[in-house]
Amino acid sequence: MNASPKGRRLALLIEYEGTSYGGSQYQKNIPTIQGQLELAIGKLTNESIRVSLAGRTDAGVHARGQVASFVTASRHRVQTVVRALNAHLPNDIGVRAATEVPDAFDPRRSAASRLYRYSLHLGAQRPVIDRRFLWHIGPQVDLEAMEAAVRLLCGRHDFAAFTPPSVARVVNTEREVSLALLTRDGEVVRLDVRANAFLQHMVRRIVGGLVQVGTGKHSRREFEILLRDAEPGAARSTAPARGLSLIKVRYDSGLFDDETNDDIQP
């Protein structure tokens, strides 16, 4: 394929089941979301194109509202881009929408916030149909204790405890959480967390800590200490990747808002 000259910038709204992938970011010799997108775009445009993503998701993590961006010399209509990419992509990755954006648009740096959702299964028996999207923890959980801990999350905090020490010691670990909500629907409990940005494993370690509170292994006070003391990597319990999904990336421009209405109030 030929190298792409500078052209127009397109943004894609994509969804995927992350079970079969080594994460969203390109890795050599490992199937990734970025790698599959670049292959599909190359087949459509006959260009060698690098895709950038709004959020980095780990191996096994899913997305409903991931945003990707790339520059192409192709003049295909956006409707054609959506249809063609979906024809070239594997069945566990799909493009929901596409639009032309300003050249300065960066899906990660331009984002105002991101919304992640973690899903827990409280049934007596492990789930089968939805097993790739739920962490089964069983019914013996104190949801009131978990809700009390969840209420501590909103606001600006140092989340160094909720990321690996190797990360916490080299980056700014303060994040602004604008939403932290625990809801139940039958045997499924969902934690929605919206923040300006997230650290590696941040949501999964938060969920791991909340489950320890809900199962009586730790108290609400101990969870609060993790937030207050911000000891790097202190929240060691990490929930499995399969329960986590990137639901929405929000931009001040309103990009893709019509396609990603999450029905969650700020």
Secondary structure, 3 states (H helix, E strand, C coil): CEECCCCEEEEEEEEECHHHCCCCCCECCECCHHHHHHHHHHHHHCEECCCEECCCCCCCCEEEEEEEEEEECCCCCHHHHHHHHHHHCCCCEEEEEEEEECCCCCCCCCEEEEEEEEEEECCCCCCCCCCCCCEECCCCCCHHHHHHHHCCCCEEEECHHHCCHHHHCCCCCEEEEEEEEEEEECCEEEEEEEECCCCCCHHHHHHHHHHHHHCCCCCHHHHHHHHHHCCCCCCCCCCCHHHEEEEEEEECCCCCCCCCCCCCCC
